């Protein structure tokens, strides 16, 4: 994290406020990135589970066909 400090007289209060706002924006961006990463993981898990379900349904269908003959 990069922080800047203003050395001009009279601007310290403004810079501290800007710095606090920058840190808040950075924190929110980090949270957003974490949420996006978690969403991508969740989407992959959902896809895997959908594939497993499709496979199980196919197995069930095959078993039903086998036992109904």
RABEL-V58822 format. One record per helix or strand of 2 or more residues. SS is the DSSP state (2 for helix, 1 for strand). FROM is the first residue (numbers start at 0). LEN is the number of residues. Records with the same first field share a line. If there is no record, write none. Layout:
BEGIN
SS: FROM-LEN / FROM-LEN
END
This chain:
BEGIN
2: 11-57
END
